[in-house]
């Protein structure tokens, strides 16, 4: 079987709808929690056919507070340098951007909730084409990043110009979440309760209602996106 190493930052932000798509594509999944330390994985980057870096509520630039980010960036750099597939979601996308030399920094607003993204011309011919036509995705971020050298912008939103990018066929980064499923989001509502309460006009009830209406559609598309990217 092919191997997939999944770096997780908080227990409730997992592969979600991506898990069955990876299994169907023949990948054996191994989770590794970043906060437990990943130093021993840095030298084994070429052992993994796919590296997936998931989201989390910390900054990609906060290595002084969270020293494990140094090893995580090294692991991403080694994986990409080896020509192995690398997928980043939210914080994972920001870490990929930083590993490729781009700046990561606080964004203009907290963007939390369901809304579509605007695909670029390149995005409309990429695996993200399945999101065309206003498919809602879950946004849950307050940081942003510059487009890395050699990368191609795939999607934007009104507040965040860089919502997704690719760099060659093997590296895909998405600031938004297509993998989130409605049942698992109940864990997000607990784990991110303080953040939700700090955003004016945002509450768990509205997030739950929107997730119930939209997560099923987006989760089904998530599998199509991932399957197509893995085939390219």
N, C-alpha and C positions, 0 to 999 in steps of 0.2 A: 504493500500500500504506500501511497504518497503520504508525507508527513506535514502536519500543520502545527506550528507553535503559536499559541495564542497568549499574548501578554495582557493580563487583566489588572486593573487598578482598584476597582471596587467590586465586591462579589456579585452585586445585582446587575452590573452592566456586563453582560456576557454576549455570546455570539447570536443569541436569539434566533431569528429566522434564517440566519446564515448557516446554522449548524446542520440542518438536514440537507442543504444544498452542498455543503462540503462532504458530507457522508456519501451523497449520491455520486459525487465526482471522484470518490475513492480515496478520500483523505482520512487518515487517522489523526485525531485531535488530541493535543496535549495543552492543558492550561498551565500557566505559570503566573503567580501573583507577584507583581513588580515589587511591592513593598517587602516581600520576603527576601529580596536580593536575587539578582540574575547574573552576577559576575561570572559564574561558572558556565553560563550559556554563550558568552561573548565569543569565545574561541571556537564554538561549534556552530556558527552561523550557517556554514555550508552544509550542515547536516539536515537542514529543514527546507523542504520544497516550497513551503509557504510560511511567511510570518504575518500574523494578524496582530495589530496593536489597537486595543480597544480604548474607550473613552474613560473619563474620570474628572473629578472636580478640582484638579490642580492645574497650575500653569506649566507649560512645556519649558519655561525659562526659570523655574524655581528649584534648580538643582542645589542651591545652598540650603534650602529647607528640606528638600527630598533628594538626598544624594544618590539614590538608586537611578535617578534620571540620567546620570552620566553613563552608567553601564547600558542603560536602555538605548540611548542615542548611539553608542558604539555598536550595539547589536544591530540596530537598524542600518547604520552605515555599512557594516560588514555584509549584511544580507543583500543590500542593493548592489554593493560593489561586486559581489559574487554572481550577480545576474539572476538572483532568486526572487520569486514573486513576493511582493510586500504590499499589504493592505492596511490602511489606517483609517480609523473612524474617530471623529471629534478630536479628543486629545491625541489620539494616534495619528491623525492627519497633521496636526500641529507639530508633533515630534518628527514625522517624516519631513515636513517642510524645513524644520530647523536642521535636521541631519543633512539636508541638501544645501545648506548655506543660507536659507531665508530667515528673516526676522519674524519672531512671534511676539505678540504684544496684546494688551487689553484692547478690545473692540469698542465701538461707539456706544453700544447698548447691549443689555442682556437680551438675547434672542431665544425665547423659550416658548414652545408651542408648535402647532401644526400649520404648515404653509408650504406652498410649492416653491421650487427653485426655478430660475431662468437658465436654460441651457444655452451654452455658446454654440457656434457652428460646429466646433469639434465635439462638443458634448452630444449634439444631435446625431452624430454618427458613431458614438461610443456606446459602451454597455449601458450608460445612463440614459440612453434614448427611451428606455421604458418609462422614464419619469416625464416624458414630454406630454403636453396637454393638461398641465396643471395638477398632476398627481401630488397630493400632500405628503410631506416628509416631516419628521420630528426634528425640530431645532432645539438644542439645549447647550448653549455656549455663551461665553462672554469675551473670549479671546479671538484673535484673528491672526493672519500671517501674510507676508508678502509672497508672491508667486516665485517659487525657486527657479534658479537658472536652468534652462532646458526643459522646464515643465510647460504643460499646456492646460490653460484654464478650461474646465468643463462646465461649471455651473456657478451662478451668482444669486444673491438676493438683494433686496433694496438696501439693507444695512451692511451687508458683507459681500464685497466684490469677489473674494476667493472662497467659494463654497466647496469646490471639488477640483482636483487636477490629476493629471497623469504625467508620468515621466517615462517614456518608452512604453512598451506593452506590459512590462512587469511590475510597475508601481502605480497604485491607485490610492488616492487620499480623498476622503469625504468628510467635510466638517459636520454634516447633518447625519441623522440616524434613519436608515431604512430597515435596519435589522430588528428594531424594537417591536415587541409583541404586546398586545393589551394586557394579558395576565401578568407578564413580567414587569410591566410598568407600575403595577401596584407597589413593587419593591422600590422603584425609583421615587415614588411619591413619599415614601417613608424616608429613604436615604437622603433625599434632597429637600426635605421639609423646610429647613432653614432658608435655603436659597429661594424656594417658591414663595415663602412668606415675605421675603425682602423685595420682591418685584411688584410694584404697584399694579393692581388690576388683575393679578394672577392668583389663582387658587386651585386647590386639588380637584374640587368638584368640576370646574370647567375643563381642566386637563383630562380628567377621567372621561367626561362626556365626549370630548373631541377624540380621545384615543379609541373609545368604543366604536365611534363612527368611522374612523379612518385607518386605524392600525392594521386591520385585516387586509385591506386593499394593498397597502404599502408593503406589508410583510410578504404577501404573495409575489409582488414584483421584485422584492429583495432577492429571492431565489433565482429569478431570471437574470437579474443584473450580475450576480456572482457567477452563475454558470457560464454566462457569455464571456465575462472577463477571463475566467479560467481557461476557456477554449481558445482565446486569441493567441 
